[in-house]
Amino acid sequence: MANRDFNDVFSVTLEGRAKKLSDNISKNNALLSRLKEKGQCRPITGGSKILEELEYGEGDMVWYSGYDTITYSPKQLFTAAEYALKLCAVPVAISGEERLINSGPEQVMDLLEKRINNAEKTLSNKMAAAIYSDGTGSSGKEIGGLALLVADDPTTGTVGGIDRSVTGNEFWRNQSLSGEINKDNITQMMNNLYQKCTRGSDKPDLIVCDDKLYSLYDSTLMDMQRFTDPKMADAGFVSVKFKGADVIFDGGQGGYCPEDHMYFLNSDYIYLRTHKDRDMSVIGGDRLAINQDAYYRIIGWAGNMTMSNAALQGVLINDSNS
Protein backbone atom coordinates (compact mmCIF):
# COMPACT_ATOMS: atom_id res chain seq x y z
CA MET A 1 0.00 0.00 0.00
CA ALA A 2 1.06 3.60 -0.47
CA ASN A 3 2.82 5.38 2.37
CA ARG A 4 0.02 6.85 4.52
CA ASP A 5 2.34 9.47 5.94
CA PHE A 6 3.51 10.60 2.51
CA ASN A 7 2.23 14.16 2.85
CA ASP A 8 4.09 14.60 6.14
CA VAL A 9 7.26 13.13 4.64
CA PHE A 10 6.96 15.42 1.64
CA SER A 11 6.42 18.57 3.74
CA VAL A 12 8.93 17.89 6.49
CA THR A 13 11.63 16.88 4.03
CA LEU A 14 11.28 20.08 2.02
CA GLU A 15 10.96 22.34 5.06
CA GLY A 16 14.06 20.75 6.56
CA ARG A 17 16.03 21.42 3.39
CA ALA A 18 15.15 25.13 3.14
CA LYS A 19 18.31 26.36 4.87
CA LYS A 20 20.44 23.98 2.84
CA LEU A 21 18.84 25.29 -0.33
CA SER A 22 19.69 28.85 0.67
CA ASP A 23 23.25 27.88 1.61
CA ASN A 24 23.78 26.13 -1.71
CA ILE A 25 22.81 29.28 -3.59
CA SER A 26 25.61 31.30 -1.97
CA LYS A 27 28.13 28.48 -2.29
CA ASN A 28 27.56 28.37 -6.04
CA ASN A 29 28.58 31.98 -6.70
CA ALA A 30 31.65 33.92 -5.54
CA LEU A 31 29.80 37.24 -5.24
CA LEU A 32 26.95 35.76 -3.19
CA SER A 33 29.49 33.94 -1.02
CA ARG A 34 31.28 37.24 -0.34
CA LEU A 35 28.00 39.05 0.40
CA LYS A 36 26.98 36.35 2.86
CA GLU A 37 30.40 36.40 4.53
CA LYS A 38 30.17 40.19 5.04
CA GLY A 39 26.57 40.20 6.22
CA GLN A 40 25.30 41.82 3.02
CA CYS A 41 22.47 39.33 2.55
CA ARG A 42 19.98 41.51 4.41
CA PRO A 43 16.39 40.34 4.92
CA ILE A 44 13.35 42.47 4.18
CA THR A 45 10.07 42.14 6.06
CA GLY A 46 7.53 43.48 3.58
CA GLY A 47 6.55 46.22 1.18
CA SER A 48 6.21 46.35 -2.58
CA LYS A 49 9.63 47.99 -3.02
CA ILE A 50 13.11 47.44 -1.61
CA LEU A 51 14.69 50.77 -0.64
CA GLU A 52 18.39 51.58 -0.39
CA GLU A 53 19.20 55.00 1.06
CA LEU A 54 21.84 56.92 -0.88
CA GLU A 55 24.07 59.71 0.38
CA TYR A 56 25.22 61.68 -2.63
CA GLY A 57 25.48 65.36 -1.65
CA GLU A 58 27.82 67.40 0.54
CA GLY A 59 26.97 70.13 3.02
CA ASP A 60 28.62 73.55 3.16
CA MET A 61 31.88 74.25 4.92
CA VAL A 62 33.09 77.83 5.29
CA TRP A 63 36.42 79.21 6.35
CA TYR A 64 36.04 82.12 8.74
CA SER A 65 37.79 84.35 11.20
CA GLY A 66 36.63 86.50 14.06
CA TYR A 67 32.94 87.41 13.81
CA ASP A 68 32.38 86.36 10.20
CA THR A 69 28.84 85.19 9.50
CA ILE A 70 28.42 81.42 9.19
CA THR A 71 25.40 80.76 7.01
CA TYR A 72 23.52 77.56 6.31
CA SER A 73 21.70 76.79 3.08
CA PRO A 74 19.60 73.59 3.13
CA LYS A 75 20.76 71.10 0.52
CA GLN A 76 19.52 67.80 -0.83
CA LEU A 77 22.02 65.32 0.63
CA PHE A 78 20.11 62.05 0.54
CA THR A 79 17.87 60.12 -1.81
CA ALA A 80 16.84 56.49 -2.20
CA ALA A 81 16.97 53.83 -4.87
CA GLU A 82 13.88 51.66 -5.27
CA TYR A 83 14.12 48.05 -6.38
CA ALA A 84 11.14 45.85 -7.24
CA LEU A 85 10.46 42.62 -5.40
CA LYS A 86 11.19 39.70 -7.73
CA LEU A 87 9.94 36.16 -7.19
CA CYS A 88 10.98 32.74 -8.43
CA ALA A 89 9.96 29.17 -7.65
CA VAL A 90 10.77 25.56 -8.43
CA PRO A 91 8.03 22.94 -8.08
CA VAL A 92 8.70 19.49 -6.67
CA ALA A 93 6.02 16.95 -7.59
CA ILE A 94 5.17 13.28 -7.32
CA SER A 95 2.32 11.52 -9.05
CA GLY A 96 -0.14 9.13 -7.50
CA GLU A 97 1.31 6.33 -9.59
CA GLU A 98 4.79 7.06 -8.28
CA ARG A 99 3.45 7.00 -4.73
CA LEU A 100 2.00 3.55 -5.33
CA ILE A 101 5.18 2.24 -6.94
CA ASN A 102 7.30 3.69 -4.14
CA SER A 103 5.20 2.01 -1.51
CA GLY A 104 7.61 2.09 1.42
CA PRO A 105 9.01 5.06 3.35
CA GLU A 106 12.53 4.39 2.09
CA GLN A 107 11.47 4.34 -1.55
CA VAL A 108 9.50 7.57 -1.15
CA MET A 109 12.44 9.27 0.52
CA ASP A 110 14.81 8.09 -2.22
CA LEU A 111 12.55 9.54 -4.88
CA LEU A 112 12.06 12.79 -2.96
CA GLU A 113 15.79 13.12 -2.36
CA LYS A 114 16.44 12.96 -6.09
CA ARG A 115 13.69 15.48 -6.87
CA ILE A 116 14.85 17.86 -4.13
CA ASN A 117 18.50 17.53 -5.18
CA ASN A 118 17.44 18.48 -8.68
CA ALA A 119 15.52 21.48 -7.32
CA GLU A 120 18.63 22.58 -5.41
CA LYS A 121 20.78 22.40 -8.53
CA THR A 122 18.15 24.23 -10.56
CA LEU A 123 17.85 27.06 -8.04
CA SER A 124 21.61 27.35 -7.59
CA ASN A 125 22.35 27.47 -11.31
CA LYS A 126 19.50 29.80 -12.21
CA MET A 127 20.35 32.23 -9.42
CA ALA A 128 24.06 32.14 -10.30
CA ALA A 129 23.13 33.10 -13.86
CA ALA A 130 20.71 35.80 -12.70
CA ILE A 131 23.50 37.52 -10.75
CA TYR A 132 24.81 38.72 -14.13
CA SER A 133 21.45 39.63 -15.66
CA ASP A 134 20.13 43.06 -16.60
CA GLY A 135 16.69 42.41 -15.11
CA THR A 136 14.87 42.08 -18.45
CA GLY A 137 14.70 38.28 -18.45
CA SER A 138 11.31 36.57 -18.18
CA SER A 139 9.59 39.77 -19.32
CA GLY A 140 11.27 41.83 -16.60
CA LYS A 141 10.51 39.41 -13.75
CA GLU A 142 14.15 38.38 -13.23
CA ILE A 143 16.35 40.10 -10.65
CA GLY A 144 18.62 42.91 -11.82
CA GLY A 145 22.19 41.63 -11.63
CA LEU A 146 25.58 43.03 -12.56
CA ALA A 147 24.66 43.79 -16.17
CA LEU A 148 22.19 46.33 -14.74
CA LEU A 149 23.97 47.56 -11.61
CA VAL A 150 27.46 47.71 -13.14
CA ALA A 151 26.59 48.40 -16.76
CA ASP A 152 28.86 48.45 -19.79
CA ASP A 153 27.44 51.90 -20.60
CA PRO A 154 26.65 53.59 -17.27
CA THR A 155 25.32 56.76 -18.93
CA THR A 156 22.08 55.08 -20.01
CA GLY A 157 19.26 53.20 -18.36
CA THR A 158 17.40 53.42 -15.08
CA VAL A 159 18.65 51.64 -11.97
CA GLY A 160 16.68 51.65 -8.74
CA GLY A 161 14.30 54.21 -10.20
CA ILE A 162 17.14 56.69 -10.94
CA ASP A 163 17.75 57.64 -14.58
CA ARG A 164 21.49 57.53 -15.21
CA SER A 165 21.26 59.62 -18.38
CA VAL A 166 19.94 62.71 -16.54
CA THR A 167 22.33 65.54 -15.71
CA GLY A 168 22.79 65.63 -11.94
CA ASN A 169 22.65 61.84 -11.60
CA GLU A 170 26.28 61.28 -12.48
CA PHE A 171 26.84 60.01 -8.94
CA TRP A 172 24.77 56.95 -9.86
CA ARG A 173 27.02 55.86 -12.73
CA ASN A 174 29.48 53.02 -12.30
CA GLN A 175 32.96 53.10 -13.78
CA SER A 176 33.52 51.47 -17.18
CA LEU A 177 36.71 50.98 -19.16
CA SER A 178 37.07 49.18 -22.48
CA GLY A 179 39.84 48.48 -24.97
CA GLU A 180 41.75 45.69 -26.60
CA ILE A 181 43.27 43.73 -23.71
CA ASN A 182 46.31 41.50 -23.98
CA LYS A 183 48.99 40.06 -21.72
CA ASP A 184 51.14 43.16 -22.08
CA ASN A 185 48.53 45.74 -21.00
CA ILE A 186 46.04 43.88 -18.79
CA THR A 187 47.75 44.84 -15.52
CA GLN A 188 47.83 48.52 -16.48
CA MET A 189 44.19 48.53 -17.55
CA MET A 190 43.19 46.79 -14.32
CA ASN A 191 45.18 49.37 -12.39
CA ASN A 192 43.46 52.23 -14.25
CA LEU A 193 39.99 50.90 -13.41
CA TYR A 194 40.97 50.04 -9.85
CA GLN A 195 41.97 53.66 -9.27
CA LYS A 196 38.68 54.91 -10.71
CA CYS A 197 36.81 52.65 -8.25
CA THR A 198 38.81 53.77 -5.21
CA ARG A 199 37.82 56.49 -2.74
CA GLY A 200 40.16 56.74 0.20
CA SER A 201 39.91 53.44 2.05
CA ASP A 202 36.94 52.37 -0.09
CA LYS A 203 38.25 50.08 -2.80
CA PRO A 204 37.26 46.96 -4.74
CA ASP A 205 37.53 43.75 -2.74
CA LEU A 206 36.29 41.29 -5.37
CA ILE A 207 37.13 41.09 -9.07
CA VAL A 208 35.05 38.58 -11.05
CA CYS A 209 35.99 37.73 -14.60
CA ASP A 210 35.50 35.27 -17.42
CA ASP A 211 38.01 32.56 -18.36
CA LYS A 212 39.83 34.63 -20.95
CA LEU A 213 40.63 37.66 -18.81
CA TYR A 214 41.37 35.55 -15.75
CA SER A 215 43.87 33.49 -17.75
CA LEU A 216 45.45 36.64 -19.17
CA TYR A 217 45.95 38.15 -15.73
CA ASP A 218 47.11 34.87 -14.19
CA SER A 219 49.72 34.48 -16.94
CA THR A 220 51.35 37.76 -15.89
CA LEU A 221 52.00 36.56 -12.35
CA MET A 222 55.14 34.85 -11.17
CA ASP A 223 54.76 32.07 -8.61
CA MET A 224 55.94 34.37 -5.84
CA GLN A 225 53.16 36.83 -6.71
CA ARG A 226 50.34 34.30 -6.85
CA PHE A 227 48.74 35.02 -3.47
CA THR A 228 45.39 33.43 -2.70
CA ASP A 229 42.70 33.92 -0.08
CA PRO A 230 42.29 30.82 2.14
CA LYS A 231 38.65 31.75 2.84
CA MET A 232 37.80 31.74 -0.86
CA ALA A 233 39.74 28.51 -1.32
CA ASP A 234 37.87 26.90 1.56
CA ALA A 235 34.62 27.99 -0.10
CA GLY A 236 35.70 26.22 -3.28
CA PHE A 237 36.65 29.23 -5.43
CA VAL A 238 39.96 29.53 -7.25
CA SER A 239 41.40 33.00 -6.79
CA VAL A 240 44.50 35.15 -7.02
CA LYS A 241 45.08 38.66 -5.70
CA PHE A 242 45.22 42.12 -7.28
CA LYS A 243 46.06 44.95 -4.87
CA GLY A 244 44.40 42.99 -2.06
CA ALA A 245 41.24 42.17 -4.03
CA ASP A 246 40.33 38.56 -4.79
CA VAL A 247 40.34 37.85 -8.52
CA ILE A 248 37.87 35.06 -9.23
CA PHE A 249 37.02 33.42 -12.52
CA ASP A 250 33.38 32.50 -12.94
CA GLY A 251 33.90 30.46 -16.04
CA GLY A 252 34.55 26.88 -16.95
CA GLN A 253 31.54 24.61 -17.08
CA GLY A 254 28.51 26.41 -15.73
CA GLY A 255 30.25 29.78 -15.47
CA TYR A 256 28.05 32.77 -16.14
CA CYS A 257 30.33 35.82 -16.22
CA PRO A 258 29.85 37.44 -19.65
CA GLU A 259 32.66 36.86 -22.10
CA ASP A 260 35.40 39.51 -22.12
CA HIS A 261 34.18 41.08 -18.85
CA MET A 262 35.91 41.73 -15.56
CA TYR A 263 33.85 43.27 -12.74
CA PHE A 264 35.56 45.33 -10.02
CA LEU A 265 33.19 45.16 -7.06
CA ASN A 266 33.08 46.86 -3.69
CA SER A 267 30.85 44.44 -1.83
CA ASP A 268 30.26 46.92 1.01
CA TYR A 269 27.64 48.54 -1.23
CA ILE A 270 26.04 45.53 -2.93
CA TYR A 271 23.33 43.49 -1.25
CA LEU A 272 21.14 40.47 -1.75
CA ARG A 273 17.83 41.45 -0.16
CA THR A 274 15.65 38.42 0.53
CA HIS A 275 12.16 38.43 2.00
CA LYS A 276 12.30 36.79 5.42
CA ASP A 277 9.26 34.62 4.63
CA ARG A 278 10.43 33.49 1.21
CA ASP A 279 14.08 32.44 1.51
CA MET A 280 14.03 29.14 -0.38
CA SER A 281 11.02 28.09 1.65
CA VAL A 282 7.97 25.99 0.84
CA ILE A 283 5.06 28.11 -0.37
CA GLY A 284 1.73 27.13 1.14
CA GLY A 285 0.76 23.66 2.28
CA ASP A 286 -0.45 20.55 0.49
CA ARG A 287 -1.15 21.05 -3.18
CA LEU A 288 -3.23 18.38 -4.90
CA ALA A 289 -3.63 19.02 -8.60
CA ILE A 290 -7.24 19.65 -9.59
CA ASN A 291 -7.14 17.65 -12.80
CA GLN A 292 -4.15 15.39 -12.15
CA ASP A 293 -3.33 12.55 -9.80
CA ALA A 294 -0.30 14.39 -8.42
CA TYR A 295 0.97 16.18 -5.33
CA TYR A 296 3.05 19.36 -5.49
CA ARG A 297 5.22 21.44 -3.24
CA ILE A 298 6.68 24.74 -4.45
CA ILE A 299 10.02 26.06 -3.20
CA GLY A 300 10.06 29.83 -3.54
CA TRP A 301 12.35 32.83 -3.18
CA ALA A 302 11.58 36.55 -3.22
CA GLY A 303 13.88 39.56 -3.18
CA ASN A 304 16.34 41.36 -5.40
CA MET A 305 19.95 42.35 -5.78
CA THR A 306 20.52 45.97 -4.81
CA MET A 307 23.25 48.58 -4.63
CA SER A 308 23.80 51.76 -2.61
CA ASN A 309 26.89 53.16 -4.35
CA ALA A 310 27.50 52.89 -8.09
CA ALA A 311 30.60 55.06 -8.47
CA LEU A 312 32.72 52.56 -6.52
CA GLN A 313 31.83 49.69 -8.87
CA GLY A 314 33.43 49.10 -12.26
CA VAL A 315 33.62 46.88 -15.31
CA LEU A 316 36.58 46.25 -17.60
CA ILE A 317 35.60 45.13 -21.11
CA ASN A 318 37.86 43.49 -23.66
CA ASP A 319 36.87 45.17 -26.91
CA SER A 320 38.91 43.90 -29.85
CA ASN A 321 37.37 46.62 -32.05
CA SER A 322 38.89 49.41 -29.96
FILOGU-284187 format. One line per field, with one value per residue (C-alpha): residue number from 1; residue in three letters; x, y, z. Coordinates in Angstrom, 3 decimals. Each point is the difference from the previous one (the first is absolute). Layout:
torza = [NUM:...]
voza = [ALA:...]
c1 = [X:...]
c2 = [Y:...]
c3 = [Z:...]
//
This chain:
torza = [1:2:3:4:5:6:7:8:9:10:11:12:13:14:15:16:17:18:19:20:21:22:23:24:25:26:27:28:29:30:31:32:33:34:35:36:37:38:39:40:41:42:43:44:45:46:47:48:49:50:51:52:53:54:55:56:57:58:59:60:61:62:63:64:65:66:67:68:69:70:71:72:73:74:75:76:77:78:79:80:81:82:83:84:85:86:87:88:89:90:91:92:93:94:95:96:97:98:99:100:101:102:103:104:105:106:107:108:109:110:111:112:113:114:115:116:117:118:119:120:121:122:123:124:125:126:127:128:129:130:131:132:133:134:135:136:137:138:139:140:141:142:143:144:145:146:147:148:149:150:151:152:153:154:155:156:157:158:159:160:161:162:163:164:165:166:167:168:169:170:171:172:173:174:175:176:177:178:179:180:181:182:183:184:185:186:187:188:189:190:191:192:193:194:195:196:197:198:199:200:201:202:203:204:205:206:207:208:209:210:211:212:213:214:215:216:217:218:219:220:221:222:223:224:225:226:227:228:229:230:231:232:233:234:235:236:237:238:239:240:241:242:243:244:245:246:247:248:249:250:251:252:253:254:255:256:257:258:259:260:261:262:263:264:265:266:267:268:269:270:271:272:273:274:275:276:277:278:279:280:281:282:283:284:285:286:287:288:289:290:291:292:293:294:295:296:297:298:299:300:301:302:303:304:305:306:307:308:309:310:311:312:313:314:315:316:317:318:319:320:321:322]
voza = [MET:ALA:ASN:ARG:ASP:PHE:ASN:ASP:VAL:PHE:SER:VAL:THR:LEU:GLU:GLY:ARG:ALA:LYS:LYS:LEU:SER:ASP:ASN:ILE:SER:LYS:ASN:ASN:ALA:LEU:LEU:SER:ARG:LEU:LYS:GLU:LYS:GLY:GLN:CYS:ARG:PRO:ILE:THR:GLY:GLY:SER:LYS:ILE:LEU:GLU:GLU:LEU:GLU:TYR:GLY:GLU:GLY:ASP:MET:VAL:TRP:TYR:SER:GLY:TYR:ASP:THR:ILE:THR:TYR:SER:PRO:LYS:GLN:LEU:PHE:THR:ALA:ALA:GLU:TYR:ALA:LEU:LYS:LEU:CYS:ALA:VAL:PRO:VAL:ALA:ILE:SER:GLY:GLU:GLU:ARG:LEU:ILE:ASN:SER:GLY:PRO:GLU:GLN:VAL:MET:ASP:LEU:LEU:GLU:LYS:ARG:ILE:ASN:ASN:ALA:GLU:LYS:THR:LEU:SER:ASN:LYS:MET:ALA:ALA:ALA:ILE:TYR:SER:ASP:GLY:THR:GLY:SER:SER:GLY:LYS:GLU:ILE:GLY:GLY:LEU:ALA:LEU:LEU:VAL:ALA:ASP:ASP:PRO:THR:THR:GLY:THR:VAL:GLY:GLY:ILE:ASP:ARG:SER:VAL:THR:GLY:ASN:GLU:PHE:TRP:ARG:ASN:GLN:SER:LEU:SER:GLY:GLU:ILE:ASN:LYS:ASP:ASN:ILE:THR:GLN:MET:MET:ASN:ASN:LEU:TYR:GLN:LYS:CYS:THR:ARG:GLY:SER:ASP:LYS:PRO:ASP:LEU:ILE:VAL:CYS:ASP:ASP:LYS:LEU:TYR:SER:LEU:TYR:ASP:SER:THR:LEU:MET:ASP:MET:GLN:ARG:PHE:THR:ASP:PRO:LYS:MET:ALA:ASP:ALA:GLY:PHE:VAL:SER:VAL:LYS:PHE:LYS:GLY:ALA:ASP:VAL:ILE:PHE:ASP:GLY:GLY:GLN:GLY:GLY:TYR:CYS:PRO:GLU:ASP:HIS:MET:TYR:PHE:LEU:ASN:SER:ASP:TYR:ILE:TYR:LEU:ARG:THR:HIS:LYS:ASP:ARG:ASP:MET:SER:VAL:ILE:GLY:GLY:ASP:ARG:LEU:ALA:ILE:ASN:GLN:ASP:ALA:TYR:TYR:ARG:ILE:ILE:GLY:TRP:ALA:GLY:ASN:MET:THR:MET:SER:ASN:ALA:ALA:LEU:GLN:GLY:VAL:LEU:ILE:ASN:ASP:SER:ASN:SER]
c1 = [0.000:1.059:1.758:-2.793:2.311:1.172:-1.276:1.862:3.164:-0.299:-0.541:2.515:2.698:-0.350:-0.316:3.097:1.970:-0.885:3.162:2.135:-1.600:0.843:3.560:0.534:-0.968:2.798:2.524:-0.577:1.019:3.070:-1.848:-2.843:2.536:1.786:-3.279:-1.023:3.425:-0.227:-3.607:-1.266:-2.829:-2.486:-3.595:-3.043:-3.279:-2.541:-0.976:-0.340:3.422:3.477:1.584:3.696:0.814:2.640:2.226:1.152:0.260:2.336:-0.848:1.649:3.265:1.206:3.334:-0.383:1.746:-1.156:-3.692:-0.558:-3.543:-0.418:-3.020:-1.885:-1.815:-2.105:1.160:-1.232:2.496:-1.905:-2.241:-1.030:0.127:-3.095:0.241:-2.972:-0.684:0.729:-1.250:1.036:-1.020:0.812:-2.737:0.670:-2.678:-0.857:-2.843:-2.465:1.451:3.485:-1.345:-1.448:3.178:2.124:-2.098:2.411:1.399:3.513:-1.053:-1.974:2.941:2.373:-2.266:-0.490:3.734:0.650:-2.748:1.154:3.655:-1.060:-1.920:3.103:2.149:-2.623:-0.305:3.766:0.738:-2.847:0.850:3.702:-0.930:-2.421:2.795:1.312:-3.358:-1.327:-3.439:-1.817:-0.168:-3.395:-1.723:1.688:-0.766:3.640:2.202:2.268:3.569:3.389:-0.919:-2.462:1.781:3.488:-0.873:2.274:-1.422:-0.795:-1.325:-3.238:-2.824:-1.865:1.255:-1.965:-2.389:2.841:0.617:3.737:-0.235:-1.317:2.392:0.456:-0.142:3.636:0.559:-2.071:2.247:2.459:3.487:0.561:3.187:0.364:2.761:1.918:1.515:3.039:2.682:2.147:-2.607:-2.493:1.714:0.084:-3.646:-0.997:1.987:-1.719:-3.468:0.976:1.006:-3.296:-1.865:2.002:-0.997:2.343:-0.246:-2.972:1.307:-0.993:0.277:-1.247:0.842:-2.074:0.935:-0.487:2.508:1.821:0.797:0.746:2.493:1.583:0.503:1.154:2.612:1.628:0.652:3.142:-0.386:1.188:-2.783:-2.824:-1.600:-3.341:-2.699:-0.406:-3.637:-0.852:1.943:-1.873:-3.255:1.083:0.947:3.317:1.434:3.103:0.581:0.143:0.832:-1.660:-3.152:-0.916:0.013:-2.472:-0.851:-3.635:0.514:0.656:-3.013:-3.026:1.734:-2.196:2.277:-0.483:2.816:2.741:-1.226:1.738:-2.069:1.716:-2.369:-0.109:-2.233:-0.590:-2.618:-1.600:-2.717:-2.183:-3.314:-2.177:-3.494:0.138:-3.035:1.170:3.645:-0.042:-3.018:-3.042:-2.910:-3.332:-0.970:-1.216:-0.696:-2.081:-0.400:-3.612:0.100:2.997:0.815:3.030:1.272:2.078:2.173:1.455:3.343:0.044:2.286:-0.771:2.298:2.459:3.612:0.568:2.736:0.550:3.086:0.608:3.100:2.125:-0.889:1.594:0.190:2.960:-0.977:2.260:-0.989:2.035:-1.540:1.523]
c2 = [0.000:3.604:1.780:1.466:2.624:1.126:3.562:0.440:-1.477:2.299:3.145:-0.676:-1.013:3.200:2.256:-1.585:0.671:3.706:1.233:-2.383:1.316:3.554:-0.967:-1.749:3.150:2.019:-2.825:-0.107:3.610:1.941:3.315:-1.479:-1.816:3.300:1.810:-2.699:0.049:3.788:0.008:1.625:-2.496:2.181:-1.164:2.124:-0.328:1.340:2.743:0.131:1.643:-0.552:3.324:0.814:3.419:1.922:2.789:1.972:3.672:2.046:2.732:3.419:0.693:3.584:1.377:2.913:2.228:2.150:0.915:-1.052:-1.168:-3.770:-0.664:-3.197:-0.772:-3.196:-2.491:-3.304:-2.473:-3.280:-1.921:-3.636:-2.663:-2.163:-3.610:-2.199:-3.231:-2.919:-3.545:-3.418:-3.571:-3.604:-2.628:-3.451:-2.535:-3.669:-1.766:-2.385:-2.801:0.734:-0.061:-3.450:-1.313:1.450:-1.677:0.079:2.968:-0.673:-0.043:3.221:1.707:-1.181:1.454:3.242:0.338:-0.161:2.516:2.380:-0.328:0.948:3.003:1.095:-0.176:1.830:2.829:0.289:0.117:2.330:2.433:-0.094:0.963:2.703:1.719:1.199:0.915:3.420:-0.643:-0.330:-3.800:-1.715:3.201:2.066:-2.421:-1.028:1.714:2.806:-1.270:1.399:0.756:2.536:1.237:0.150:0.692:0.050:3.450:1.685:3.170:-1.680:-1.881:0.217:-1.772:0.009:2.561:2.475:0.946:-0.109:2.098:3.081:2.836:0.085:-3.790:-0.560:-1.270:-3.051:-1.097:-2.840:0.079:-1.622:-0.498:-1.793:-0.708:-2.789:-1.956:-2.226:-1.444:3.103:2.572:-1.852:0.951:3.683:0.010:-1.739:2.583:2.854:-1.330:-0.858:3.619:1.249:-2.260:1.123:2.718:0.251:-3.298:-1.068:-2.296:-3.116:-3.211:-2.460:-0.203:-2.501:-0.858:-2.456:-2.711:2.071:3.026:-2.108:-2.060:3.152:1.504:-3.276:-0.393:3.286:-1.205:-1.706:-2.777:2.297:2.461:-2.530:0.715:-1.591:0.492:-3.097:0.934:-0.011:-3.231:-1.617:1.095:-1.770:3.012:0.293:3.477:2.145:3.509:3.460:2.834:-1.956:-0.825:-3.613:-0.702:-2.798:-1.637:-0.921:-2.044:-3.580:-2.266:1.800:3.373:2.984:3.052:1.619:-0.580:2.656:1.568:0.649:1.541:2.064:-0.173:1.702:-2.422:2.475:1.624:-3.006:-2.049:-3.021:0.987:-3.030:0.009:-1.645:-2.168:-1.129:-1.053:-3.293:-1.050:-2.103:2.122:-0.985:-3.468:-3.109:0.497:-2.667:0.638:0.636:-2.007:-2.258:-2.841:1.844:1.791:3.174:2.088:3.293:1.317:3.771:3.002:3.725:3.011:1.801:0.983:3.625:2.609:3.179:1.397:-0.265:2.172:-2.502:-2.875:-0.584:-2.228:-0.626:-1.120:-1.641:1.681:-1.273:2.719:2.798]
c3 = [0.000:-0.472:2.840:2.147:1.425:-3.430:0.345:3.282:-1.494:-3.004:2.100:2.754:-2.460:-2.012:3.035:1.501:-3.168:-0.245:1.723:-2.028:-3.173:1.001:0.941:-3.316:-1.883:1.624:-0.319:-3.750:-0.666:1.157:0.306:2.054:2.164:0.680:0.737:2.461:1.675:0.505:1.180:-3.196:-0.472:1.864:0.508:-0.742:1.880:-2.474:-2.401:-3.768:-0.439:1.418:0.962:0.249:1.454:-1.938:1.255:-3.010:0.987:2.188:2.475:0.145:1.763:0.364:1.060:2.387:2.464:2.862:-0.251:-3.612:-0.697:-0.313:-2.179:-0.702:-3.224:0.049:-2.614:-1.349:1.457:-0.091:-2.344:-0.392:-2.668:-0.401:-1.107:-0.865:1.845:-2.335:0.541:-1.241:0.783:-0.781:0.348:1.407:-0.916:0.273:-1.737:1.556:-2.096:1.313:3.550:-0.599:-1.609:2.795:2.637:2.926:1.934:-1.261:-3.638:0.397:1.672:-2.742:-2.656:1.913:0.597:-3.725:-0.783:2.745:-1.050:-3.502:1.357:1.912:-3.121:-2.025:2.522:0.442:-3.713:-0.907:2.796:-0.886:-3.561:1.161:1.958:-3.383:-1.532:-0.938:1.486:-3.338:-0.003:0.269:-1.133:2.714:2.852:0.519:2.583:-1.170:0.184:-0.927:-3.610:1.429:3.129:-1.530:-3.617:-3.029:-0.809:3.327:-1.660:-1.081:1.650:3.280:3.116:3.227:-1.463:-0.740:-3.637:-0.626:-3.171:1.834:0.838:3.760:0.346:-0.882:3.543:-0.923:-2.865:0.430:-1.486:-3.394:-1.988:-3.314:-2.488:-1.630:2.888:-0.269:2.261:-0.364:1.076:2.217:3.263:-0.957:-1.071:3.227:1.934:-1.860:0.839:3.565:0.575:-1.435:2.454:3.040:2.469:2.943:1.852:-2.137:-2.709:-1.942:1.998:-2.628:-3.708:-1.971:-3.559:-2.816:-0.942:-2.590:2.139:3.066:-2.006:-1.419:3.445:1.541:-2.754:1.049:3.540:1.178:2.564:2.775:-0.870:-0.140:3.371:0.777:2.617:2.220:0.699:-3.697:-0.460:2.876:-1.655:-3.182:-2.147:-1.829:0.460:-0.225:1.316:-1.572:2.409:2.808:-1.976:-0.750:-3.732:-0.716:-3.290:-0.419:-3.097:-0.915:-0.129:1.351:0.258:-0.670:-0.077:-3.431:-2.443:-0.027:3.274:3.286:2.825:2.713:2.966:3.371:1.853:2.839:-2.238:-1.698:1.676:-0.495:1.588:0.688:1.475:3.423:-0.798:-3.414:0.296:-1.885:2.027:-0.809:-1.208:1.510:1.139:-1.789:-3.674:-1.722:-3.701:-0.986:-3.215:0.658:2.350:1.376:3.087:-0.155:2.244:-1.208:1.249:-0.334:0.360:-0.043:0.044:-2.222:-0.386:0.980:0.176:2.023:-1.748:-3.734:-0.381:1.948:-2.345:-3.392:-3.048:-2.297:-3.511:-2.542:-3.251:-2.940:-2.198:2.084]
//
